[in-house]
Amino acid sequence: MKVAIVGASGAVGQEFLRVLEERDFPLDELVLFGSSRSAGRKYTFRGKEIEVKLLQHNDDFKGVDIAFTSAGAGTSKEFAETITKYGAVMIDNSSAFRMDNDIPLVVPEVNAEDALNRPRGIIANPNCTTIQMVVALKAIENLTHIKRVHVSTYQAASGAGAAAMDELYEQYRQVLANEPVKVEKFAYQLAFNLIPQIDVFTDNGYTKEEMKMYNETRKIMHSDVKVSATCVRVPALRSHSESIWIETERPVSVEEAREAFSKGEGLVLMDNPAEKEYPMPLFLAGKDPVYVGRIRKDLADENGLTFWIVGDQIKKGAALNAVQIAEYLIKVKNIG
């Protein structure tokens, strides 16, 4: 099994290295690719140093079984044909192909079998906020159909990359040192602030990030569910949080929901308000599952339920989800 990582030096590329090693992924050879800025850098994997190669339009992907790509939508579009030309399965972490009809959009806990039908040799990894939400929604969808979702997200700085995390650290230092605050990665200062905009606004007043949650959820769940989202950048470092209200076809009790979440694949129930136990990003960075808490009936809708989730968006929201897709393909002998 020969595996490639495209965008090896980025935050998600580095997470791919950690996740593949952590999970003892069955590979014989690992090849790393990057831009001219990162070509030549060396990273250690399983005790061996691997040098990052320059991504080029050549035959470097000959013999590659799986290519994990996380170098931005432009790079994915430009190099898709080069990567898949010799039969490599490209599992793409960008927004380039998510809504293409002939590209499966996969969260293994929800729709793993969609990965088997990939006419272009590409499987898309959904947006991080969508991934963690649908893992939780699936547990309830198994009980009764979800008709509507309202969600507010609280998205950590790392969702904008490693440099954004560094900027948040530096902004806190600047504020505390009474220095001018430098703003580059976000529209405004994030330290001691919230920014109710992630990505650009579309004609309907929603941002692209919010529309991703609407469109991607329907595609992944093969559902007519309607999702209304407000996405907010918060001054946490890592792990996204979401406050979710759902309306189901029949009422679901708190007890029934709690049991469904406790048995749900990829979920951990953390819901004990009496002991102040609920998911928080500070304590869940680096963890694999999506954590669910604050489960209660919606006071405004008798068929409504509301709950709170937290997931590490670099891990489950990106690298881990892609690796789990590859593990599924290996398990069902659909690759390699």
C-alpha positions as CSV (number, residue, x, y, z in Angstrom):
1,M,0.0,0.0,0.0
2,K,1.6,3.3,-1.2
3,V,0.1,6.5,0.3
4,A,0.7,10.1,-0.6
5,I,-0.1,13.3,1.4
6,V,-0.4,16.4,-0.7
7,G,0.0,19.6,1.4
8,A,2.1,17.8,3.9
9,S,3.4,21.0,5.6
10,G,0.0,22.5,6.4
11,A,-2.0,22.0,9.6
12,V,-4.1,19.2,8.2
13,G,-1.1,17.6,6.4
14,Q,0.7,17.4,9.7
15,E,-2.4,15.9,11.3
16,F,-2.5,13.3,8.5
17,L,1.0,12.2,9.6
18,R,0.0,12.0,13.3
19,V,-3.3,10.1,12.5
20,L,-1.7,7.6,10.1
21,E,0.9,6.8,12.8
22,E,-1.5,6.7,15.7
23,R,-3.9,4.3,13.9
24,D,-1.1,2.2,12.6
25,F,-2.5,2.6,9.1
26,P,-1.5,-0.4,6.8
27,L,0.9,1.3,4.4
28,D,4.2,0.2,3.0
29,E,5.4,3.5,1.6
30,L,4.5,7.1,2.3
31,V,5.3,10.0,-0.1
32,L,4.9,13.7,0.8
33,F,4.2,16.5,-1.6
34,G,4.1,20.2,-1.2
35,S,4.5,23.6,-2.8
36,S,7.8,25.2,-3.7
37,R,7.8,26.7,-0.2
38,S,7.7,23.4,1.6
39,A,9.5,21.1,-0.9
40,G,12.7,19.9,0.7
41,R,11.4,19.9,4.3
42,K,11.7,16.7,6.2
43,Y,9.2,15.1,8.5
44,T,9.6,12.0,10.6
45,F,7.1,9.1,10.2
46,R,7.5,5.8,12.0
47,G,11.1,6.7,12.9
48,K,12.1,7.5,9.3
49,E,12.7,10.9,7.8
50,I,10.7,11.7,4.6
51,E,11.5,14.6,2.4
52,V,8.7,16.7,0.9
53,K,8.7,16.5,-2.9
54,L,7.5,19.3,-5.1
55,L,4.0,18.7,-6.5
56,Q,4.3,18.6,-10.3
57,H,2.4,17.4,-13.3
58,N,4.5,14.3,-13.9
59,D,4.3,10.5,-13.1
60,D,5.1,10.8,-9.4
61,F,1.7,9.3,-8.5
62,K,2.3,6.1,-10.5
63,G,1.9,3.3,-8.0
64,V,0.1,5.4,-5.4
65,D,-3.0,3.7,-4.0
66,I,-4.4,6.5,-1.9
67,A,-3.6,10.3,-2.0
68,F,-4.8,12.5,0.8
69,T,-5.0,16.0,-0.5
70,S,-5.2,19.1,1.6
71,A,-3.6,22.0,-0.3
72,G,-6.6,24.1,-1.1
73,A,-9.3,23.9,-3.7
74,G,-7.3,25.5,-6.5
75,T,-4.5,22.9,-6.1
76,S,-7.0,20.0,-5.9
77,K,-8.7,21.1,-9.1
78,E,-5.4,21.7,-11.0
79,F,-3.8,18.4,-10.0
80,A,-6.8,16.0,-9.7
81,E,-6.1,14.4,-13.1
82,T,-2.4,14.1,-12.4
83,I,-3.1,12.4,-9.1
84,T,-5.8,10.0,-10.3
85,K,-4.3,9.2,-13.7
86,Y,-2.7,5.9,-12.7
87,G,-5.6,4.7,-10.4
88,A,-4.9,6.4,-7.1
89,V,-8.0,7.2,-5.0
90,M,-7.9,10.9,-4.2
91,I,-9.5,11.7,-0.8
92,D,-9.7,15.5,-1.0
93,N,-10.0,17.7,2.0
94,S,-10.8,20.9,0.1
95,S,-14.1,22.4,-1.1
96,A,-13.2,21.8,-4.8
97,F,-15.5,18.8,-5.5
98,R,-17.9,18.5,-2.6
99,M,-21.1,19.3,-4.4
100,D,-20.2,17.7,-7.8
101,N,-22.8,15.1,-8.6
102,D,-20.2,12.4,-9.6
103,I,-18.1,12.9,-6.5
104,P,-19.1,11.1,-3.3
105,L,-19.1,13.3,-0.1
106,V,-18.4,10.9,2.7
107,V,-18.6,10.7,6.5
108,P,-17.9,7.0,7.3
109,E,-20.3,6.9,10.3
110,V,-23.1,8.1,8.1
111,N,-22.7,7.1,4.4
112,A,-19.5,5.0,4.1
113,E,-20.8,3.0,1.2
114,D,-21.1,6.1,-1.0
115,A,-17.2,5.9,-1.2
116,L,-17.5,2.8,-3.4
117,N,-19.0,4.7,-6.3
118,R,-16.4,7.2,-7.5
119,P,-16.3,7.5,-11.3
120,R,-13.6,10.1,-11.2
121,G,-11.4,8.4,-8.6
122,I,-12.1,11.2,-6.1
123,I,-13.9,11.2,-2.8
124,A,-14.6,14.5,-1.1
125,N,-14.1,15.1,2.6
126,P,-16.9,17.4,3.9
127,N,-16.5,20.7,5.7
128,C,-15.4,20.3,9.3
129,T,-18.6,21.8,10.8
130,T,-20.8,19.5,8.7
131,I,-18.8,16.4,9.6
132,Q,-19.2,16.7,13.3
133,M,-22.9,17.7,13.0
134,V,-23.9,14.8,10.8
135,V,-22.2,12.3,13.0
136,A,-24.5,13.5,15.8
137,L,-27.6,13.8,13.5
138,K,-27.2,10.2,12.3
139,A,-28.0,8.9,15.8
140,I,-31.3,10.7,15.8
141,E,-32.1,10.1,12.1
142,N,-32.0,6.3,13.0
143,L,-34.9,6.9,15.3
144,T,-37.0,9.3,13.3
145,H,-36.5,11.6,10.3
146,I,-35.0,15.0,11.0
147,K,-37.0,17.7,9.1
148,R,-35.2,20.8,10.2
149,V,-31.9,21.9,11.8
150,H,-31.0,25.2,13.3
151,V,-27.3,25.5,14.3
152,S,-25.0,28.1,15.6
153,T,-21.3,27.2,15.4
154,Y,-18.5,28.4,17.6
155,Q,-15.4,27.8,15.5
156,A,-11.8,27.8,16.8
157,A,-9.0,29.9,15.3
158,S,-7.3,26.7,14.0
159,G,-10.1,26.4,11.4
160,A,-8.3,29.1,9.5
161,G,-5.0,27.3,9.7
162,A,-1.8,27.1,11.8
163,A,-0.9,30.8,11.1
164,A,-4.3,31.8,12.5
165,M,-3.6,30.0,15.7
166,D,-0.3,31.9,15.9
167,E,-2.0,35.2,15.3
168,L,-4.5,34.6,18.1
169,Y,-1.6,33.8,20.6
170,E,0.1,37.0,19.4
171,Q,-3.0,39.1,19.6
172,Y,-3.5,38.1,23.3
173,R,0.1,39.0,24.0
174,Q,-0.2,42.3,22.2
175,V,-3.4,43.2,24.1
176,L,-1.9,42.3,27.5
177,A,1.3,44.2,26.7
178,N,-0.8,47.3,25.6
179,E,0.7,47.1,22.1
180,P,-1.1,47.7,18.8
181,V,-2.9,44.6,17.7
182,K,-2.0,43.1,14.3
183,V,-4.8,41.6,12.2
184,E,-4.0,39.6,9.1
185,K,-5.8,36.2,9.2
186,F,-9.2,37.5,10.2
187,A,-11.4,40.4,9.3
188,Y,-11.1,41.8,12.8
189,Q,-9.1,41.2,16.0
190,L,-10.2,37.8,17.4
191,A,-8.6,38.0,20.8
192,F,-11.3,39.0,23.4
193,N,-13.8,39.0,20.5
194,L,-16.3,37.0,18.4
195,I,-16.6,37.4,14.6
196,P,-20.0,36.4,13.2
197,Q,-18.6,35.7,9.7
198,I,-16.7,32.7,8.4
199,D,-16.0,32.8,4.6
200,V,-17.6,35.3,2.3
201,F,-21.3,36.3,2.2
202,T,-23.6,35.0,-0.6
203,D,-26.6,36.8,-2.2
204,N,-29.0,35.4,0.4
205,G,-27.1,36.9,3.4
206,Y,-25.7,33.6,4.5
207,T,-21.9,33.0,4.3
208,K,-20.4,30.2,2.1
209,E,-19.6,28.3,5.4
210,E,-23.2,28.4,6.4
211,M,-24.4,27.3,3.0
212,K,-22.0,24.4,3.0
213,M,-23.8,23.1,6.2
214,Y,-27.1,23.3,4.3
215,N,-26.0,21.7,1.1
216,E,-23.5,19.1,2.4
217,T,-25.8,17.8,5.1
218,R,-28.5,17.0,2.5
219,K,-26.0,15.3,0.2
220,I,-24.3,13.2,2.9
221,M,-27.6,12.1,4.6
222,H,-29.5,11.6,1.3
223,S,-32.2,13.7,3.0
224,D,-34.5,16.7,2.4
225,V,-33.5,18.1,5.8
226,K,-33.3,21.9,5.9
227,V,-30.4,23.5,7.7
228,S,-30.2,27.1,8.8
229,A,-26.8,28.0,10.2
230,T,-24.9,30.9,11.8
231,C,-21.2,30.4,11.9
232,V,-19.1,32.3,14.4
233,R,-15.3,32.5,14.8
234,V,-14.4,32.4,18.5
235,P,-11.1,32.9,20.3
236,A,-10.6,29.2,21.1
237,L,-7.5,27.6,19.7
238,R,-8.7,24.2,18.5
239,S,-12.0,22.2,18.4
240,H,-15.3,23.5,17.0
241,S,-18.5,23.7,19.1
242,E,-22.0,23.7,17.8
243,S,-25.4,24.4,19.4
244,I,-28.0,22.4,17.5
245,W,-31.8,22.5,17.5
246,I,-33.6,19.8,15.5
247,E,-37.2,19.2,14.5
248,T,-38.1,15.6,14.0
249,E,-41.2,13.8,12.5
250,R,-42.2,12.5,15.9
251,P,-41.2,13.7,19.3
252,V,-38.0,12.2,20.7
253,S,-37.6,12.2,24.5
254,V,-34.4,13.3,26.2
255,E,-33.9,9.7,27.5
256,E,-34.3,8.2,24.0
257,A,-31.9,10.8,22.5
258,R,-29.4,10.2,25.3
259,E,-29.5,6.4,24.6
260,A,-29.1,7.0,20.8
261,F,-26.2,9.3,21.3
262,S,-24.5,6.9,23.8
263,K,-24.7,4.1,21.2
264,G,-24.0,6.3,18.1
265,E,-20.9,5.5,16.1
266,G,-18.1,8.1,16.6
267,L,-20.0,9.7,19.5
268,V,-19.3,10.1,23.2
269,L,-22.1,11.1,25.5
270,M,-20.9,13.8,28.0
271,D,-24.2,15.0,29.6
272,N,-24.3,15.4,33.3
273,P,-25.4,19.0,34.1
274,A,-25.7,18.3,37.8
275,E,-21.9,17.7,37.9
276,K,-21.2,20.5,35.3
277,E,-20.2,17.8,32.8
278,Y,-20.6,18.9,29.2
279,P,-18.2,19.0,26.2
280,M,-15.8,22.0,26.0
281,P,-13.1,22.6,23.3
282,L,-10.3,23.3,25.8
283,F,-10.4,19.7,27.0
284,L,-11.3,17.8,23.8
285,A,-8.5,19.0,21.4
286,G,-6.8,16.0,19.9
287,K,-9.6,13.6,20.6
288,D,-11.2,11.4,17.9
289,P,-14.9,11.4,18.7
290,V,-17.6,14.0,18.6
291,Y,-18.8,14.7,22.1
292,V,-22.5,15.4,22.8
293,G,-24.1,17.1,25.9
294,R,-26.7,19.6,27.1
295,I,-29.5,17.4,25.7
296,R,-32.9,18.8,26.3
297,K,-36.4,19.3,24.8
298,D,-36.9,22.4,22.7
299,L,-39.3,24.6,24.6
300,A,-40.5,26.3,21.4
301,D,-41.3,23.0,19.4
302,E,-42.9,19.9,20.8
303,N,-41.1,17.8,18.1
304,G,-37.9,19.6,18.9
305,L,-34.7,18.6,20.6
306,T,-31.6,20.7,21.3
307,F,-28.0,19.7,22.2
308,W,-24.4,20.8,22.2
309,I,-21.5,19.1,20.4
310,V,-17.7,19.6,20.3
311,G,-15.2,18.0,17.9
312,D,-11.6,18.5,17.0
313,Q,-12.0,20.0,13.5
314,I,-8.4,19.3,12.4
315,K,-8.8,15.7,13.5
316,K,-12.3,14.4,13.0
317,G,-13.2,17.4,10.9
318,A,-10.4,16.8,8.4
319,A,-7.6,14.3,8.6
320,L,-9.2,11.5,10.7
321,N,-12.4,11.5,8.6
322,A,-10.3,11.1,5.4
323,V,-8.2,8.3,6.9
324,Q,-11.4,6.5,8.1
325,I,-12.7,6.6,4.5
326,A,-9.5,4.9,3.4
327,E,-9.7,2.4,6.2
328,Y,-13.3,1.5,5.1
329,L,-12.1,1.0,1.5
330,I,-9.4,-1.3,2.7
331,K,-11.8,-3.2,5.0
332,V,-14.2,-3.9,2.1
333,K,-11.3,-4.7,-0.2
334,N,-12.2,-1.9,-2.5
335,I,-8.6,-0.6,-2.8
336,G,-5.0,-1.7,-3.0
